[in-house]
């Protein structure tokens, strides 16, 4: 008896228009899960009505040292999310930020035309995760928050950054609170 995976590999039409590489990423997704204590978290999509993706990443300097994803979606969403994580792991932030949905689809050797929008999930979630990591790093570096843990707690409480007490020299761009902080007395 023939292996069922081989049946898909041998007959492109049986794959529903997905390339062998896309089917491989769907059947054997890479980098699945959530990183503990990530530097960046990004999500994209609408969990109430369809495809939704969450990416977590860890940086070493300006390089994506590790990246993981969780997705709720179709084979296109799963395969493109898996492929994207493989494409950017070990790469620099500028490389990752220049990634397009066409790059992901090209890497997979194509996906059905009506599923190409799925590749946007990964690209948009990646950009959100990188932006989150940069924001967290900036807020910690400028003393707006003391640590990554404080930043995550701030996110959880949905506190406004402008209401946080901090004591930087004002270079962070966030206003000092009305009382305390780094305001000069006249």
N, C-alpha and C positions, 0 to 999 in steps of 0.2 A: 504494500500500500504506500502511496506517495505521501510525503509530508505535506500538510496543508499550507505551510508557508511557501513551499516550492510551487504549489499550484498558483499562488499569487505572483510569485517571481516570474513564472513562465508565461503568464497571460496578462499583459498590461490592461486589457479591457476588464478583466476580473478585479483589478485593483480600483476600479471606478475612476480612472484617469489619474491616479496618483502614481508617481514614479516609484521605482524599487527603493530608492533612498528615502523617500517620504514614508513609504510603508514600513521600512526598517525603523525609522524614528518613532512611528506610531506604535509599532509592536514592541519595540525595545527602547523606550524613551530614556534619554540620558539626563543626569542632573536633576532628578525629581526630588522634591522635598522642600524643606525650609531650613535655612541656615540659622543656627543659634547665634544670638548676638551679632546680627548683620550690621554692616556699615550703611547699607542702603536697602530700602524696601520700596517697591513700586508695583502698582496694579493698574489694570486697564480692562475695560469691558463693563458689562452690566450683569451682575450675578442673578438678578431677578428675572431676566428674560433670555439669557443665552450664554454665550462664551464669556469667560472671565479668567484672567490670568494674574497671578501674583509672583513677582520675582524678588528674591533676596540675594544680595551680593556682599562680598567681602573684598576690601581693597588692600593692596600692599603698595603704598605710594600712589602712583597714578595707574596701577595695573589691576585688573579684575583678577584676583587670586582665586576666588571661588564664586560660583553662582548656582542657584537652585530655583526651581519653579514648581508651582502648583497651578493646574488649569482645570477648569470645567468647560468642556467643549467637545467638538467633533474631531475626527482624525486630522483634519487640516490644522486645527488649533494645537493639538498635541504635537504633531510632527514639526510644525514650524517653531513652536516654543522650545522643543528639544534641540532642534538644529541651531537656533539662535544662541542658546547657552553654550553649545560646542564652539560656535564661531567666535564668541567674544571672551571665553575663558582664557586667561593668560594674555589678553590683549590690553592695550592702553585705553584710557577713557576717551581720548579723541577718536580713536578707531571705532570704539563702541558707539559713540554719539553720531558718527557718520553712517552707521549701519542703516540700510533702508529695507523695506519689505521686499523689494525686488531682489536685493542681495540674498535674503533668506530663501525666497522661492527659487532663485537661480542655484543656490547651494544644494537644494533638494532635487534639482533637475525638473522642477515644475510640479504644480498641483492643479487640480481642476480650476478652471476660470472662476466658477462661482464660489470657490473657497479661498481665493487670494486675499480677501479681506482679513482672513484669520491671521495672516502673517503680520498684520498691523498690531495685533494684540501684544506680541512679543516686543516689537520695536518701541511701541509707546510705553509699555511697562518698564523696559530697560531704561529709557530716557528718564522716566519718573524715579527709578531706583538710583540712577546716577545723580540726579538732581537732589534727591533726599540725602545721599551720602555727602555731597558737596555742601549742602546746607548744614547738616549736622557737624561736619568738620569745621566749617566757618564759625558756627555758633560756639563750639567748644574753644576754638583757637582765639576767639575774641572775648571769651569770658561771659557770654550771654547765658550759657549753661555750663555747668562744671564738668560734665562727663557725657558719654554716650547714653548711659542709663538715665541721666536727667533729661536728655533730649527725648528719649523714648517715652519717659513719663509725661513730659510736656505734651507730646503728641497724643498720648492716651487721654489726657485730661482736656485736650483740645483748647489749651490755654493760648492766648494771644501772645506772641513774642514781645509785643510792645509793653506788656504788663509785667514781664519778668524783671526782677531786680538783678542788676549786674553792675560791674565796676570797671568796664573798659574805658579807654581814653576817648570813646565816641567814634572811633574809626569803623566800628561794626555797622554803623548806619541805623541801628535800632535806638529809639529814644530812651533816655533814662527815665525811670519812674518819677512821679511828682515828688515823692519824698525819698530820700536816700539816693543811691546810685552815685553817678559821677558829676552831678550838676555843680557848677561853680557858684559860690555865694558872692553877691555883689557887695 
